Amino acid sequence: MSDPFVWRELRDEYQLVAQRCSSCGVVIYPMKHKICPKCGKIQEETKEIKLNPHGKIVTYTVQYVPGPGAKEFGPPMILVICDLDDGGRINGILTDCAPDSVKIGMRVKLELRSLYTSNGLDVYSHKFTPIKE
Ligand SMILES: [Zn+2]
C-alpha cells in the first residue's frame, strides 16, 4: 500500500524528490506528471532522484507592498525563480539577503525553514538562501 497522496506530496516537496524521464532524461519536479512535459513519453516506471538543493537565480522581484496573510510575509519580500543544479525550476522566497544585493545568476541553496506560525504550530517550507562563496 502506498502512502496517502498528501504525505507523498509533502515528502516530495520537503526532500526535493523528483523523477527523471526514462526516455529523454529530463528532471520532472514536482512529481505530478505521468507524461514527460518535454518528450511526451508516458512514465510507466518512475525513477526517483533526490535533487541537490543548490542552484542559481533565473529571475526575481522584490515585493514592497504587504500582501494578505501572515505578518511574517511583510515587505520587502524577495521572490525568486531558480534552476536547481540537477534540473527542475522552483519558485520561492529568498531570505538572509538585502533586496539590493540580489543578482540574476546568484548561487543559492534551498533550506527548510519556518514560514509562519498558525494556531501555535510552525508551518515549514523551503526558502532560498545565498551561498557564500
Ligand atoms: Zn522525456
Backbone and ligand atoms as CSV (ligand in chain L), in Angstrom:
chain,resi,resn,atom,element,x,y,z
A,1,MET,N,N,0.858,-1.185,0.000
A,1,MET,CA,C,0.000,0.000,0.000
A,1,MET,C,C,0.896,1.237,0.000
A,2,SER,N,N,0.595,2.182,-0.870
A,2,SER,CA,C,1.421,3.389,-0.941
A,2,SER,C,C,0.929,4.420,0.073
A,3,ASP,N,N,1.805,5.413,0.297
A,3,ASP,CA,C,1.456,6.490,1.228
A,3,ASP,C,C,0.260,7.261,0.705
A,4,PRO,N,N,-0.550,7.825,1.622
A,4,PRO,CA,C,-1.622,8.711,1.162
A,4,PRO,C,C,-1.027,9.862,0.346
A,5,PHE,N,N,-1.796,10.374,-0.601
A,5,PHE,CA,C,-1.330,11.394,-1.533
A,5,PHE,C,C,-0.706,12.587,-0.824
A,6,VAL,N,N,-1.369,13.083,0.237
A,6,VAL,CA,C,-0.863,14.293,0.899
A,6,VAL,C,C,0.514,14.059,1.499
A,7,TRP,N,N,0.765,12.863,2.083
A,7,TRP,CA,C,2.075,12.583,2.683
A,7,TRP,C,C,3.130,12.409,1.610
A,8,ARG,N,N,2.757,11.766,0.483
A,8,ARG,CA,C,3.706,11.616,-0.607
A,8,ARG,C,C,4.093,12.987,-1.159
A,9,GLU,N,N,3.104,13.872,-1.312
A,9,GLU,CA,C,3.382,15.207,-1.838
A,9,GLU,C,C,4.293,15.979,-0.888
A,10,LEU,N,N,4.050,15.875,0.424
A,10,LEU,CA,C,4.900,16.558,1.395
A,10,LEU,C,C,6.327,16.010,1.333
A,11,ARG,N,N,6.459,14.679,1.245
A,11,ARG,CA,C,7.787,14.075,1.163
A,11,ARG,C,C,8.517,14.588,-0.077
A,12,ASP,N,N,7.849,14.595,-1.211
A,12,ASP,CA,C,8.476,15.034,-2.451
A,12,ASP,C,C,8.939,16.481,-2.328
A,13,GLU,N,N,8.099,17.320,-1.718
A,13,GLU,CA,C,8.446,18.733,-1.608
A,13,GLU,C,C,9.562,18.947,-0.591
A,14,TYR,N,N,9.420,18.399,0.596
A,14,TYR,CA,C,10.397,18.667,1.651
A,14,TYR,C,C,11.753,18.028,1.369
A,15,GLN,N,N,11.778,16.880,0.711
A,15,GLN,CA,C,13.041,16.196,0.458
A,15,GLN,C,C,13.521,16.398,-0.977
A,16,LEU,N,N,12.836,17.227,-1.736
A,16,LEU,CA,C,13.213,17.516,-3.123
A,16,LEU,C,C,13.323,16.238,-3.952
A,17,VAL,N,N,12.326,15.365,-3.847
A,17,VAL,CA,C,12.304,14.136,-4.630
A,17,VAL,C,C,11.656,14.440,-5.983
A,18,ALA,N,N,12.377,14.130,-7.048
A,18,ALA,CA,C,11.900,14.355,-8.410
A,18,ALA,C,C,11.948,13.031,-9.162
A,19,GLN,N,N,11.594,13.057,-10.413
A,19,GLN,CA,C,11.742,11.873,-11.248
A,19,GLN,C,C,12.488,12.262,-12.507
A,20,ARG,N,N,13.174,11.276,-13.073
A,20,ARG,CA,C,13.900,11.505,-14.316
A,20,ARG,C,C,13.199,10.732,-15.413
A,21,CYS,N,N,12.911,11.382,-16.527
A,21,CYS,CA,C,12.239,10.729,-17.644
A,21,CYS,C,C,13.100,9.570,-18.154
A,22,SER,N,N,12.481,8.415,-18.296
A,22,SER,CA,C,13.219,7.234,-18.752
A,22,SER,C,C,13.586,7.330,-20.229
A,23,SER,N,N,13.006,8.263,-20.955
A,23,SER,CA,C,13.286,8.397,-22.375
A,23,SER,C,C,14.299,9.500,-22.681
A,24,CYS,N,N,14.009,10.724,-22.229
A,24,CYS,CA,C,14.874,11.854,-22.587
A,24,CYS,C,C,15.761,12.320,-21.439
A,25,GLY,N,N,15.491,11.848,-20.207
A,25,GLY,CA,C,16.347,12.174,-19.082
A,25,GLY,C,C,16.040,13.484,-18.388
A,26,VAL,N,N,15.012,14.211,-18.832
A,26,VAL,CA,C,14.702,15.481,-18.200
A,26,VAL,C,C,14.210,15.241,-16.757
A,27,VAL,N,N,14.551,16.162,-15.866
A,27,VAL,CA,C,14.106,16.071,-14.480
A,27,VAL,C,C,12.705,16.642,-14.378
A,28,ILE,N,N,11.801,15.896,-13.752
A,28,ILE,CA,C,10.411,16.311,-13.603
A,28,ILE,C,C,10.157,16.582,-12.123
A,29,TYR,N,N,9.910,17.850,-11.800
A,29,TYR,CA,C,9.653,18.244,-10.419
A,29,TYR,C,C,8.646,19.369,-10.428
A,30,PRO,N,N,7.609,19.310,-9.643
A,30,PRO,CA,C,7.260,18.206,-8.753
A,30,PRO,C,C,6.784,16.987,-9.533
A,31,MET,N,N,6.751,15.846,-8.845
A,31,MET,CA,C,6.439,14.565,-9.492
A,31,MET,C,C,4.937,14.380,-9.657
A,32,LYS,N,N,4.293,15.249,-10.381
A,32,LYS,CA,C,2.852,15.144,-10.557
A,32,LYS,C,C,2.492,14.703,-11.963
A,33,HIS,N,N,3.502,14.464,-12.787
A,33,HIS,CA,C,3.240,14.187,-14.186
A,33,HIS,C,C,3.410,12.708,-14.505
A,34,LYS,N,N,2.457,12.141,-15.177
A,34,LYS,CA,C,2.580,10.770,-15.677
A,34,LYS,C,C,3.136,10.785,-17.097
A,35,ILE,N,N,3.124,11.976,-17.708
A,35,ILE,CA,C,3.641,12.145,-19.060
A,35,ILE,C,C,4.760,13.176,-19.008
A,36,CYS,N,N,5.875,12.854,-19.622
A,36,CYS,CA,C,7.020,13.769,-19.628
A,36,CYS,C,C,6.625,15.076,-20.316
A,37,PRO,N,N,6.853,16.231,-19.644
A,37,PRO,CA,C,6.487,17.508,-20.262
A,37,PRO,C,C,7.390,17.876,-21.440
A,38,LYS,N,N,8.528,17.204,-21.594
A,38,LYS,CA,C,9.437,17.537,-22.698
A,38,LYS,C,C,9.212,16.646,-23.917
A,39,CYS,N,N,9.238,15.304,-23.715
A,39,CYS,CA,C,9.170,14.397,-24.873
A,39,CYS,C,C,7.810,13.718,-25.028
A,40,GLY,N,N,6.959,13.795,-24.008
A,40,GLY,CA,C,5.620,13.244,-24.109
A,40,GLY,C,C,5.508,11.757,-23.809
A,41,LYS,N,N,6.613,11.110,-23.405
A,41,LYS,CA,C,6.555,9.669,-23.115
A,41,LYS,C,C,5.811,9.424,-21.794
A,42,ILE,N,N,4.942,8.408,-21.804
A,42,ILE,CA,C,4.242,8.013,-20.580
A,42,ILE,C,C,5.248,7.380,-19.622
A,43,GLN,N,N,5.232,7.833,-18.370
A,43,GLN,CA,C,6.187,7.351,-17.374
A,43,GLN,C,C,5.611,6.125,-16.669
A,44,GLU,N,N,5.889,4.928,-17.223
A,44,GLU,CA,C,5.357,3.701,-16.627
A,44,GLU,C,C,6.138,3.308,-15.385
A,45,GLU,N,N,7.433,3.467,-15.419
A,45,GLU,CA,C,8.261,3.200,-14.242
A,45,GLU,C,C,8.875,4.521,-13.812
A,46,THR,N,N,8.641,4.885,-12.569
A,46,THR,CA,C,9.153,6.144,-12.063
A,46,THR,C,C,10.527,5.932,-11.444
A,47,LYS,N,N,11.512,6.643,-11.949
A,47,LYS,CA,C,12.834,6.605,-11.347
A,47,LYS,C,C,12.997,7.869,-10.509
A,48,GLU,N,N,12.960,7.683,-9.184
A,48,GLU,CA,C,13.040,8.833,-8.283
A,48,GLU,C,C,14.490,9.238,-8.073
A,49,ILE,N,N,14.701,10.533,-8.011
A,49,ILE,CA,C,16.021,11.059,-7.691
A,49,ILE,C,C,15.854,12.155,-6.650
A,50,LYS,N,N,16.853,12.284,-5.785
A,50,LYS,CA,C,16.835,13.358,-4.793
A,50,LYS,C,C,17.687,14.495,-5.342
A,51,LEU,N,N,17.062,15.664,-5.457
A,51,LEU,CA,C,17.746,16.799,-6.072
A,51,LEU,C,C,18.717,17.453,-5.103
A,52,ASN,N,N,19.825,17.918,-5.662
A,52,ASN,CA,C,20.770,18.755,-4.936
A,52,ASN,C,C,20.067,20.085,-4.655
A,53,PRO,N,N,20.122,20.602,-3.419
A,53,PRO,CA,C,19.398,21.846,-3.112
A,53,PRO,C,C,20.071,23.112,-3.620
A,54,HIS,N,N,21.186,22.988,-4.338
A,54,HIS,CA,C,21.896,24.162,-4.832
A,54,HIS,C,C,21.422,24.524,-6.237
A,55,GLY,N,N,21.429,25.826,-6.517
A,55,GLY,CA,C,21.030,26.287,-7.835
A,55,GLY,C,C,21.367,27.745,-8.009
A,56,LYS,N,N,20.744,28.347,-9.034
A,56,LYS,CA,C,21.015,29.763,-9.284
A,56,LYS,C,C,19.718,30.487,-9.634
A,57,ILE,N,N,19.702,31.772,-9.340
A,57,ILE,CA,C,18.526,32.601,-9.587
A,57,ILE,C,C,18.393,32.878,-11.082
A,58,VAL,N,N,17.204,32.593,-11.621
A,58,VAL,CA,C,16.900,32.858,-13.028
A,58,VAL,C,C,16.271,34.242,-13.167
A,59,THR,N,N,15.371,34.561,-12.250
A,59,THR,CA,C,14.758,35.886,-12.218
A,59,THR,C,C,14.210,36.129,-10.815
A,60,TYR,N,N,13.889,37.383,-10.526
A,60,TYR,CA,C,13.378,37.717,-9.201
A,60,TYR,C,C,12.588,39.020,-9.242
A,61,THR,N,N,11.857,39.250,-8.171
A,61,THR,CA,C,11.196,40.534,-7.970
A,61,THR,C,C,11.192,40.820,-6.477
A,62,VAL,N,N,11.156,42.084,-6.147
A,62,VAL,CA,C,11.078,42.485,-4.749
A,62,VAL,C,C,9.711,43.098,-4.517
A,63,GLN,N,N,8.986,42.533,-3.568
A,63,GLN,CA,C,7.637,43.000,-3.276
A,63,GLN,C,C,7.691,43.960,-2.080
A,64,TYR,N,N,7.278,45.194,-2.304
A,64,TYR,CA,C,7.292,46.198,-1.247
A,64,TYR,C,C,5.911,46.460,-0.671
A,65,VAL,N,N,4.880,45.942,-1.322
A,65,VAL,CA,C,3.513,46.130,-0.838
A,65,VAL,C,C,3.124,44.909,-0.011
A,66,PRO,N,N,2.677,45.114,1.227
A,66,PRO,CA,C,2.302,43.958,2.040
A,66,PRO,C,C,1.124,43.208,1.436
A,67,GLY,N,N,1.249,41.890,1.395
A,67,GLY,CA,C,0.164,41.062,0.876
A,67,GLY,C,C,-0.704,40.557,2.011
A,68,PRO,N,N,-1.806,39.912,1.664
A,68,PRO,CA,C,-2.660,39.336,2.702
A,68,PRO,C,C,-1.969,38.142,3.338
A,69,GLY,N,N,-2.382,37.807,4.542
A,69,GLY,CA,C,-1.828,36.612,5.172
A,69,GLY,C,C,-0.937,36.944,6.346
A,70,ALA,N,N,-0.046,36.055,6.615
A,70,ALA,CA,C,0.781,36.138,7.815
A,70,ALA,C,C,1.665,37.380,7.808
A,71,LYS,N,N,1.830,37.969,8.990
A,71,LYS,CA,C,2.652,39.172,9.101
A,71,LYS,C,C,4.118,38.877,8.823
A,72,GLU,N,N,4.511,37.597,8.868
A,72,GLU,CA,C,5.894,37.217,8.577
A,72,GLU,C,C,6.245,37.444,7.109
A,73,PHE,N,N,5.245,37.672,6.257
A,73,PHE,CA,C,5.499,37.911,4.832
A,73,PHE,C,C,5.540,39.398,4.522
A,74,GLY,N,N,5.834,40.200,5.531
A,74,GLY,CA,C,5.861,41.640,5.330
A,74,GLY,C,C,6.975,42.071,4.391
A,75,PRO,N,N,6.810,43.268,3.801
A,75,PRO,CA,C,7.800,43.757,2.843
A,75,PRO,C,C,9.080,44.221,3.537
A,76,PRO,N,N,10.184,44.321,2.823
A,76,PRO,CA,C,10.323,43.829,1.455
A,76,PRO,C,C,10.490,42.310,1.440
A,77,MET,N,N,9.857,41.664,0.477
A,77,MET,CA,C,9.969,40.216,0.324
A,77,MET,C,C,10.535,39.942,-1.071
A,78,ILE,N,N,11.596,39.149,-1.119
A,78,ILE,CA,C,12.260,38.838,-2.390
A,78,ILE,C,C,11.732,37.500,-2.892
A,79,LEU,N,N,11.077,37.528,-4.044
A,79,LEU,CA,C,10.539,36.315,-4.662
A,79,LEU,C,C,11.443,35.936,-5.831
A,80,VAL,N,N,11.892,34.693,-5.850
A,80,VAL,CA,C,12.851,34.268,-6.874
A,80,VAL,C,C,12.348,33.027,-7.606
A,81,ILE,N,N,12.834,32.861,-8.820
A,81,ILE,CA,C,12.675,31.616,-9.573
A,81,ILE,C,C,14.092,31.116,-9.816
A,82,CYS,N,N,14.324,29.851,-9.442
A,82,CYS,CA,C,15.681,29.302,-9.502
A,82,CYS,C,C,15.711,27.993,-10.267
A,83,ASP,N,N,16.796,27.774,-10.992
A,83,ASP,CA,C,17.082,26.488,-11.616
A,83,ASP,C,C,18.026,25.728,-10.696
A,84,LEU,N,N,17.613,24.520,-10.292
A,84,LEU,CA,C,18.482,23.701,-9.459
A,84,LEU,C,C,19.567,23.067,-10.328
A,85,ASP,N,N,20.706,22.782,-9.739
A,85,ASP,CA,C,21.838,22.230,-10.493
A,85,ASP,C,C,21.497,20.891,-11.144
A,86,ASP,N,N,20.658,20.080,-10.502
A,86,ASP,CA,C,20.292,18.760,-11.047
A,86,ASP,C,C,19.114,18.827,-12.011
A,87,GLY,N,N,18.542,20.013,-12.189
A,87,GLY,CA,C,17.350,20.163,-13.015
A,87,GLY,C,C,16.163,20.523,-12.149
A,88,GLY,N,N,15.156,21.041,-12.756
A,88,GLY,CA,C,13.975,21.481,-12.027
A,88,GLY,C,C,14.042,22.968,-11.766
A,89,ARG,N,N,12.916,23.628,-11.928
A,89,ARG,CA,C,12.802,25.072,-11.708
A,89,ARG,C,C,11.803,25.287,-10.586
A,90,ILE,N,N,12.209,26.034,-9.566
A,90,ILE,CA,C,11.392,26.207,-8.368
A,90,ILE,C,C,11.310,27.689,-8.032
A,91,ASN,N,N,10.127,28.127,-7.598
A,91,ASN,CA,C,9.998,29.498,-7.120
A,91,ASN,C,C,9.894,29.503,-5.611
A,92,GLY,N,N,10.241,30.643,-5.014
A,92,GLY,CA,C,10.182,30.728,-3.561
A,92,GLY,C,C,10.663,32.066,-3.057
A,93,ILE,N,N,10.808,32.149,-1.752
A,93,ILE,CA,C,11.248,33.360,-1.065
A,93,ILE,C,C,12.750,33.270,-0.841
A,94,LEU,N,N,13.450,34.368,-1.118
A,94,LEU,CA,C,14.884,34.452,-0.805
A,94,LEU,C,C,15.013,35.159,0.530
A,95,THR,N,N,15.797,34.587,1.432
A,95,THR,CA,C,15.963,35.170,2.758
A,95,THR,C,C,17.457,35.375,3.036
A,96,ASP,N,N,17.760,36.060,4.125
A,96,ASP,CA,C,19.146,36.352,4.521
A,96,ASP,C,C,19.879,37.135,3.440
A,97,CYS,N,N,19.173,38.036,2.759
A,97,CYS,CA,C,19.769,38.813,1.676
A,97,CYS,C,C,19.044,40.150,1.564
A,98,ALA,N,N,19.800,41.233,1.411
A,98,ALA,CA,C,19.193,42.550,1.209
A,98,ALA,C,C,18.676,42.649,-0.219
A,99,PRO,N,N,17.542,43.340,-0.427
A,99,PRO,CA,C,16.974,43.431,-1.784
A,99,PRO,C,C,17.944,43.980,-2.826
A,100,ASP,N,N,18.817,44.923,-2.455
A,100,ASP,CA,C,19.737,45.484,-3.445
A,100,ASP,C,C,20.966,44.607,-3.697
A,101,SER,N,N,21.049,43.462,-3.019
A,101,SER,CA,C,22.167,42.537,-3.236
A,101,SER,C,C,21.811,41.371,-4.152
A,102,VAL,N,N,20.516,41.240,-4.514
A,102,VAL,CA,C,20.082,40.111,-5.343
A,102,VAL,C,C,20.564,40.310,-6.776
A,103,LYS,N,N,21.043,39.228,-7.392
A,103,LYS,CA,C,21.506,39.289,-8.785
A,103,LYS,C,C,21.026,38.041,-9.524
A,104,ILE,N,N,20.693,38.201,-10.791
A,104,ILE,CA,C,20.400,37.047,-11.637
A,104,ILE,C,C,21.697,36.252,-11.793
A,105,GLY,N,N,21.602,34.942,-11.632
A,105,GLY,CA,C,22.783,34.082,-11.689
A,105,GLY,C,C,23.397,33.817,-10.331
A,106,MET,N,N,22.913,34.497,-9.297
A,106,MET,CA,C,23.422,34.335,-7.938
A,106,MET,C,C,23.202,32.902,-7.457
A,107,ARG,N,N,24.213,32.325,-6.827
A,107,ARG,CA,C,24.117,30.957,-6.309
A,107,ARG,C,C,23.317,30.955,-5.006
A,108,VAL,N,N,22.380,30.006,-4.914
A,108,VAL,CA,C,21.508,29.908,-3.742
A,108,VAL,C,C,21.338,28.445,-3.353
A,109,LYS,N,N,20.831,28.264,-2.145
A,109,LYS,CA,C,20.570,26.922,-1.626
A,109,LYS,C,C,19.169,26.913,-1.027
A,110,LEU,N,N,18.461,25.808,-1.245
A,110,LEU,CA,C,17.145,25.638,-0.638
A,110,LEU,C,C,17.309,25.071,0.761
A,111,GLU,N,N,16.657,25.701,1.727
A,111,GLU,CA,C,16.680,25.197,3.100
A,111,GLU,C,C,15.255,25.145,3.606
A,112,LEU,N,N,14.990,24.162,4.464
A,112,LEU,CA,C,13.677,24.054,5.078
A,112,LEU,C,C,13.622,25.030,6.248
A,113,ARG,N,N,12.706,25.962,6.185
A,113,ARG,CA,C,12.601,26.997,7.212
A,113,ARG,C,C,11.152,27.152,7.657
A,114,SER,N,N,10.970,27.684,8.843
A,114,SER,CA,C,9.624,28.004,9.308
A,114,SER,C,C,9.138,29.223,8.537
A,115,LEU,N,N,7.948,29.120,7.943
A,115,LEU,CA,C,7.379,30.252,7.204
A,115,LEU,C,C,6.589,31.165,8.121
A,116,TYR,N,N,5.732,30.548,8.935
A,116,TYR,CA,C,4.913,31.317,9.863
A,116,TYR,C,C,4.329,30.359,10.893
A,117,THR,N,N,3.675,30.926,11.903
A,117,THR,CA,C,3.045,30.131,12.943
A,117,THR,C,C,1.532,30.287,12.827
A,118,SER,N,N,0.840,29.152,12.853
A,118,SER,CA,C,-0.620,29.167,12.776
A,118,SER,C,C,-1.177,28.316,13.896
A,119,ASN,N,N,-2.010,28.915,14.733
A,119,ASN,CA,C,-2.595,28.207,15.876
A,119,ASN,C,C,-1.524,27.524,16.724
A,120,GLY,N,N,-0.387,28.196,16.902
A,120,GLY,CA,C,0.686,27.682,17.742
A,120,GLY,C,C,1.589,26.665,17.061
A,121,LEU,N,N,1.327,26.363,15.803
A,121,LEU,CA,C,2.157,25.390,15.091
A,121,LEU,C,C,2.961,26.088,13.994
A,122,ASP,N,N,4.238,25.727,13.903
A,122,ASP,CA,C,5.075,26.272,12.830
A,122,ASP,C,C,4.723,25.605,11.510
A,123,VAL,N,N,4.626,26.415,10.466
A,123,VAL,CA,C,4.396,25.909,9.119
A,123,VAL,C,C,5.713,26.056,8.356
A,124,TYR,N,N,6.226,24.929,7.864
A,124,TYR,CA,C,7.531,24.911,7.218
A,124,TYR,C,C,7.404,24.835,5.703
A,125,SER,N,N,8.375,25.405,5.048
A,125,SER,CA,C,8.526,25.227,3.616
A,125,SER,C,C,9.955,25.641,3.260
A,126,HIS,N,N,10.252,25.554,1.989
A,126,HIS,CA,C,11.593,25.928,1.553
A,126,HIS,C,C,11.740,27.430,1.397
A,127,LYS,N,N,12.927,27.901,1.725
A,127,LYS,CA,C,13.336,29.263,1.407
A,127,LYS,C,C,14.725,29.162,0.803
A,128,PHE,N,N,14.991,30.052,-0.119
A,128,PHE,CA,C,16.328,30.114,-0.693
A,128,PHE,C,C,17.198,31.019,0.162
A,129,THR,N,N,18.461,30.644,0.314
A,129,THR,CA,C,19.441,31.482,0.987
A,129,THR,C,C,20.657,31.603,0.083
A,130,PRO,N,N,21.354,32.746,0.122
A,130,PRO,CA,C,22.554,32.895,-0.703
A,130,PRO,C,C,23.638,31.934,-0.265
A,131,ILE,N,N,24.408,31.433,-1.232
A,131,ILE,CA,C,25.599,30.631,-0.917
A,131,ILE,C,C,26.760,31.592,-0.854
A,132,LYS,N,N,27.410,31.609,0.282
A,132,LYS,CA,C,28.593,32.481,0.446
A,132,LYS,C,C,29.783,31.775,-0.171
A,133,GLU,N,N,30.314,32.349,-1.255
A,133,GLU,CA,C,31.456,31.719,-1.939
A,133,GLU,C,C,32.691,32.588,-1.816
L,1,ZN,ZN,ZN,11.065,12.852,-21.577
